[in-house]
Amino acid sequence: MTPLNVLILGASYGSLLATKIVLAGHNAKMICLPAEADLFNAEGAIIRTPVKGRDGLVEIRTSGLAGQLSAGGPADCDPADFDLVVLAMQEPQYSSPGVRDLLQSVAKSGVPCMSIMNMPPLSFMKRLPNMDIDSLRVCYAESTVWDAFDPEKFTLCSPDPQAFRPPEENLNVLQVRLPTNFKAAAFHHEQDNAMLRRLQADIEAVRFTTDDGAEIELPVKLKVHDSVFVPLAKWAMLVAGNYRCVQKDEMRPIQDAVHHDLEQSREIYNWVVELCVSLGGAPADFVPFEKYANAAQSLGSPSSAARALAAGAKNIERVDKLVQTVAAQKGSQLPSLDETVALVDGWLEKNRAGS
């Protein structure tokens, strides 16, 4: 069969999915900054990941793999040439010059589009039943960039794997901290789902030959689910952990945010799950708190949102505010979430005032 061609907007976290796609014999093009594109085109992507049953990290280099990896800028591609577009940038970046124009070209192309952002684009929120979309616009850096998309050609994939760029390494190196799966909601049309399930099967089938000659199964798969609510499982994790890294005067690790007061974390987590169930999700769509709390033990640094705020960011993804706003539509409120939203608001106000 002819390899699939996948366009990925974003090359930091996006390089993880790109590498899985290339390992499976398909082609991926990443849209990124010029310095990043030069590195990826010269050396490929380098992913380091823990693998169950092996000591240390396994290193995967895309150079010489079955599929082809390339990179370029927003003006270097025509979305209509691709079978799938993946959105892997932070939500505020889509309103920046160049990227915004490319995003509008993606919408007009009608190519199936899958977001792996923590912040579900408005295009996906329109697929949830009985949602007042206009009330959600305040949660986005610029909500109108999503208006041109057809919700039936749009889906969300939960970015559950935790990965980071080691600060001492080149920009094409990504290290996986928590090698869980990408969990995608199915598209509306079966033709689009057939393409997505082909990617899933091909990624599943990969066996990687290590430097010592062993053939191993790699973690971090793509899992396609019929329920549109499965990727929303990340909401409870973000609200109970990631955004609670934000404190009044400092940032704390995710591990501390969750385990400092485990019962309060459990209460917040389960409240968010119950909210998602009230929207139409099934309890089985969501990860039990105990499993999340156990995984959080290994997350010894603040979340990317908290680190961005500490570094002076004037915009970040506001899943905290989105969950608060969706809950308000359903007549629900959680004081501890209100406190978190206020803390994030405070940091953003301070950062914007200092610019």
C-alpha positions as CSV (number, residue, x, y, z in Angstrom):
1,M,0.0,0.0,0.0
2,T,1.1,3.6,-0.6
3,P,2.5,5.2,2.5
4,L,0.4,7.8,4.2
5,N,1.6,11.4,4.3
6,V,1.1,13.2,7.6
7,L,1.6,17.0,8.2
8,I,2.4,17.9,11.8
9,L,2.3,21.5,13.0
10,G,4.9,21.6,15.8
11,A,8.1,19.8,16.2
12,S,8.8,19.5,19.9
13,Y,6.2,17.1,21.2
14,G,5.1,16.5,17.6
15,S,8.4,14.8,16.9
16,L,7.3,11.9,19.1
17,L,4.3,11.1,17.0
18,A,6.3,11.8,13.8
19,T,8.9,9.2,14.8
20,K,6.2,6.6,15.5
21,I,4.7,7.3,12.0
22,V,8.0,7.1,10.3
23,L,8.9,3.8,12.1
24,A,5.6,2.4,10.8
25,G,6.7,3.1,7.2
26,H,4.7,6.3,6.6
27,N,6.0,9.9,5.9
28,A,5.8,12.9,8.2
29,K,6.5,16.5,7.6
30,M,6.9,18.8,10.6
31,I,6.2,22.6,10.5
32,C,8.6,24.4,12.9
33,L,11.1,27.2,13.3
34,P,14.0,27.5,10.8
35,A,16.7,26.3,13.3
36,E,14.6,23.3,14.2
37,A,13.9,22.4,10.5
38,D,17.6,22.6,9.6
39,L,18.4,20.1,12.4
40,F,15.6,17.7,11.6
41,N,16.4,17.7,7.8
42,A,20.1,17.2,8.5
43,E,20.0,14.7,11.4
44,G,16.4,13.5,11.7
45,A,14.6,13.2,15.0
46,I,16.2,11.5,18.0
47,I,13.8,10.0,20.6
48,R,15.0,8.4,23.9
49,T,12.4,6.3,25.7
50,P,12.2,3.9,28.6
51,V,11.1,0.4,27.6
52,K,9.7,-2.1,30.0
53,G,12.2,-4.8,30.9
54,R,15.2,-2.9,29.7
55,D,17.7,-0.7,31.7
56,G,18.3,2.9,30.7
57,L,16.8,4.5,27.6
58,V,16.4,3.1,24.1
59,E,17.4,5.6,21.4
60,I,15.5,5.8,18.1
61,R,16.8,7.8,15.2
62,T,14.5,8.5,12.2
63,S,17.4,8.6,9.8
64,G,17.4,5.4,7.7
65,L,13.9,4.2,8.8
66,A,11.2,2.9,6.5
67,G,9.3,6.2,6.3
68,Q,10.6,9.7,5.5
69,L,10.8,12.6,8.0
70,S,11.2,16.2,6.8
71,A,10.6,19.6,8.2
72,G,10.0,23.2,7.0
73,G,8.2,26.5,7.7
74,P,4.5,27.4,7.5
75,A,4.9,28.5,3.9
76,D,6.6,25.3,2.8
77,C,3.6,23.0,2.3
78,D,0.2,22.6,0.8
79,P,-2.1,20.8,3.3
80,A,-4.1,19.3,0.4
81,D,-1.0,17.1,-0.4
82,F,-1.5,15.2,2.9
83,D,-3.7,12.4,4.2
84,L,-3.8,13.7,7.8
85,V,-2.9,16.9,9.5
86,V,-1.8,16.8,13.2
87,L,-1.9,19.9,15.4
88,A,1.0,19.6,18.0
89,M,1.7,23.3,18.9
90,Q,0.5,25.1,22.0
91,E,-3.0,26.7,21.5
92,P,-1.8,30.3,21.6
93,Q,0.7,29.7,18.8
94,Y,-2.1,29.2,16.2
95,S,-2.9,32.9,16.1
96,S,0.7,33.9,15.2
97,P,1.6,35.2,11.7
98,G,2.3,32.4,9.2
99,V,0.9,29.7,11.4
100,R,-2.6,31.3,11.3
101,D,-2.5,31.4,7.5
102,L,-1.4,27.7,7.3
103,L,-4.2,26.7,9.8
104,Q,-6.8,28.4,7.6
105,S,-5.4,26.5,4.6
106,V,-5.7,23.3,6.6
107,A,-9.4,24.1,7.3
108,K,-10.1,24.9,3.6
109,S,-8.4,21.7,2.4
110,G,-10.9,19.4,4.1
111,V,-8.1,17.1,5.0
112,P,-8.9,15.2,8.3
113,C,-7.3,17.1,11.2
114,M,-6.3,15.6,14.6
115,S,-5.3,17.8,17.5
116,I,-2.8,16.4,20.1
117,M,-3.0,19.6,22.1
118,N,-4.0,19.6,25.8
119,M,-6.5,22.4,24.9
120,P,-9.2,20.9,22.7
121,P,-9.8,23.3,19.8
122,L,-13.3,24.8,19.5
123,S,-13.7,22.7,16.3
124,F,-13.7,19.5,18.5
125,M,-15.8,21.0,21.3
126,K,-18.6,21.4,18.7
127,R,-18.7,17.6,18.5
128,L,-19.8,17.4,22.2
129,P,-23.6,17.4,22.8
130,N,-25.4,20.5,24.0
131,M,-22.3,22.7,24.3
132,D,-22.7,26.5,24.3
133,I,-19.7,27.2,22.1
134,D,-19.8,31.0,22.3
135,S,-19.4,30.9,26.1
136,L,-16.1,29.0,25.6
137,R,-14.5,31.6,23.4
138,V,-13.0,33.5,26.3
139,C,-10.9,30.5,27.1
140,Y,-8.9,30.7,23.9
141,A,-6.1,33.0,22.8
142,E,-8.0,33.7,19.6
143,S,-11.1,31.5,19.2
144,T,-12.0,32.6,15.6
145,V,-9.0,30.7,14.1
146,W,-11.1,27.5,14.6
147,D,-14.3,28.8,13.0
148,A,-13.4,27.6,9.4
149,F,-13.1,23.9,10.4
150,D,-15.7,21.3,9.7
151,P,-16.2,19.5,13.1
152,E,-16.9,16.3,11.1
153,K,-13.3,16.4,9.8
154,F,-11.8,17.2,13.2
155,T,-10.8,15.0,16.1
156,L,-8.9,15.1,19.4
157,C,-6.1,12.8,20.6
158,S,-5.1,12.9,24.2
159,P,-1.3,13.7,24.5
160,D,-0.8,11.3,27.5
161,P,2.8,10.4,26.9
162,Q,5.0,12.8,28.9
163,A,8.1,14.0,27.0
164,F,10.6,16.9,27.2
165,R,13.5,18.4,25.3
166,P,16.6,17.9,27.5
167,P,18.0,21.5,27.9
168,E,21.6,20.4,27.3
169,E,20.7,18.6,24.0
170,N,20.0,19.8,20.4
171,L,16.5,20.8,19.4
172,N,15.9,17.5,17.6
173,V,16.3,15.4,20.7
174,L,13.2,14.4,22.8
175,Q,13.2,12.3,25.9
176,V,10.1,10.4,27.0
177,R,9.4,10.5,30.7
178,L,6.1,8.6,30.8
179,P,5.6,6.2,27.8
180,T,1.8,6.0,27.7
181,N,-0.4,5.9,24.6
182,F,-1.9,8.6,22.4
183,K,-5.7,8.1,22.7
184,A,-7.7,9.5,19.8
185,A,-11.4,9.9,19.4
186,A,-12.7,8.5,16.1
187,F,-13.6,10.9,13.3
188,H,-17.2,11.3,12.2
189,H,-16.7,9.6,8.8
190,E,-15.7,6.0,8.4
191,Q,-13.3,6.7,5.5
192,D,-11.2,9.0,7.8
193,N,-11.4,6.3,10.6
194,A,-10.0,3.7,8.2
195,M,-7.0,5.8,7.6
196,L,-6.5,6.4,11.4
197,R,-6.9,2.7,12.2
198,R,-4.4,1.9,9.5
199,L,-1.9,4.1,11.3
200,Q,-2.8,2.5,14.6
201,A,-2.2,-1.0,13.2
202,D,1.0,-0.1,11.5
203,I,2.4,1.5,14.7
204,E,1.4,-1.6,16.7
205,A,3.2,-3.9,14.3
206,V,6.6,-2.2,14.5
207,R,9.5,-4.1,16.1
208,F,12.7,-2.1,16.7
209,T,16.2,-3.6,16.5
210,T,18.4,-2.2,19.3
211,D,22.1,-1.7,19.2
212,D,22.6,-5.1,20.9
213,G,20.6,-6.8,18.1
214,A,17.4,-7.4,20.2
215,E,14.0,-7.0,18.4
216,I,11.7,-5.2,20.8
217,E,8.2,-3.7,21.0
218,L,8.3,0.0,21.6
219,P,5.9,1.8,23.9
220,V,3.7,4.8,23.0
221,K,1.1,3.5,20.6
222,L,-1.8,5.3,18.8
223,K,-5.2,4.0,20.1
224,V,-8.4,4.9,18.3
225,H,-11.6,5.0,20.4
226,D,-15.2,5.3,19.3
227,S,-16.1,7.6,22.1
228,V,-15.4,11.4,21.7
229,F,-15.0,11.6,25.4
230,V,-11.9,9.3,25.8
231,P,-9.4,12.1,25.0
232,L,-11.1,14.3,27.7
233,A,-9.6,11.9,30.3
234,K,-6.6,14.3,30.3
235,W,-8.8,17.0,31.8
236,A,-8.9,15.5,35.2
237,M,-5.1,15.0,35.1
238,L,-4.4,18.6,34.1
239,V,-6.8,20.1,36.7
240,A,-5.7,17.9,39.6
241,G,-2.0,18.0,38.7
242,N,-0.5,20.2,36.0
243,Y,-2.3,23.5,36.8
244,R,-2.0,23.0,40.5
245,C,1.8,23.3,40.0
246,V,1.0,27.0,39.9
247,Q,1.4,28.6,43.3
248,K,1.2,32.3,44.3
249,D,4.9,33.0,44.3
250,E,6.5,29.8,42.9
251,M,5.9,26.6,40.9
252,R,5.9,23.1,42.4
253,P,6.5,19.7,40.7
254,I,3.4,17.7,39.5
255,Q,4.3,15.0,42.0
256,D,4.0,17.5,44.8
257,A,0.8,19.1,43.4
258,V,-0.9,15.6,43.4
259,H,0.6,14.0,46.6
260,H,0.9,17.0,48.9
261,D,-2.8,16.5,49.8
262,L,-3.8,13.3,48.1
263,E,-7.4,13.4,49.3
264,Q,-8.0,16.9,47.9
265,S,-6.4,15.8,44.6
266,R,-8.7,12.8,44.5
267,E,-11.7,15.1,45.1
268,I,-10.7,17.4,42.3
269,Y,-9.9,14.6,39.9
270,N,-13.1,12.7,40.5
271,W,-15.1,16.0,40.2
272,V,-13.7,16.5,36.7
273,V,-14.4,12.9,35.7
274,E,-18.0,13.3,37.0
275,L,-18.3,16.5,34.9
276,C,-17.2,14.6,31.8
277,V,-19.7,11.8,32.5
278,S,-22.5,14.4,32.9
279,L,-21.6,15.6,29.4
280,G,-22.2,12.1,28.0
281,G,-19.0,10.1,28.7
282,A,-19.0,6.7,30.2
283,P,-17.0,6.0,33.4
284,A,-14.9,3.4,31.5
285,D,-13.6,6.3,29.2
286,F,-11.6,7.7,32.1
287,V,-8.4,6.6,34.0
288,P,-9.0,5.7,37.7
289,F,-7.4,8.2,40.1
290,E,-5.2,5.7,41.7
291,K,-3.5,4.9,38.4
292,Y,-3.0,8.6,37.7
293,A,-1.6,9.3,41.2
294,N,0.8,6.4,40.8
295,A,2.1,7.8,37.4
296,A,2.4,11.3,39.0
297,Q,5.0,9.9,41.4
298,S,7.5,10.0,38.5
299,L,6.7,13.6,37.5
300,G,9.3,15.4,39.5
301,S,9.3,18.8,37.7
302,P,6.6,21.4,37.2
303,S,4.2,21.2,34.3
304,S,5.0,22.9,31.0
305,A,2.2,25.4,31.7
306,A,3.7,26.3,35.1
307,R,7.3,26.5,33.6
308,A,6.0,28.8,30.9
309,L,4.3,31.1,33.4
310,A,7.5,31.2,35.5
311,A,9.5,32.2,32.4
312,G,7.2,35.1,31.7
313,A,4.7,33.7,29.1
314,K,1.9,36.1,28.3
315,N,-0.4,33.3,27.0
316,I,-0.7,29.6,27.8
317,E,-3.3,27.0,27.2
318,R,-6.2,27.5,29.6
319,V,-7.7,24.0,30.1
320,D,-8.3,25.1,33.7
321,K,-10.5,27.9,32.5
322,L,-12.2,25.7,29.9
323,V,-13.2,23.1,32.5
324,Q,-14.4,25.8,34.8
325,T,-16.5,27.3,32.0
326,V,-18.0,24.0,30.8
327,A,-18.9,23.2,34.4
328,A,-20.6,26.5,34.8
329,Q,-22.8,25.7,31.8
330,K,-23.9,22.6,33.7
331,G,-24.5,24.5,37.0
332,S,-21.5,23.1,38.7
333,Q,-18.6,24.7,40.5
334,L,-15.5,23.6,42.4
335,P,-13.9,26.2,44.8
336,S,-10.4,24.7,44.5
337,L,-10.6,24.9,40.7
338,D,-11.7,28.6,41.0
339,E,-8.6,29.2,43.1
340,T,-6.3,27.6,40.5
341,V,-7.9,29.7,37.7
342,A,-7.3,32.8,39.8
343,L,-3.7,31.9,40.4
344,V,-3.1,31.4,36.7
345,D,-4.9,34.6,35.9
346,G,-2.6,36.4,38.4
347,W,0.6,35.2,36.8
348,L,-0.6,36.1,33.3
349,E,-1.6,39.6,34.4
350,K,1.8,40.1,36.1
351,N,3.6,38.8,33.0
352,R,1.6,41.0,30.6
353,A,2.1,44.0,32.8
354,G,5.9,43.4,32.8
355,S,6.3,43.3,29.1
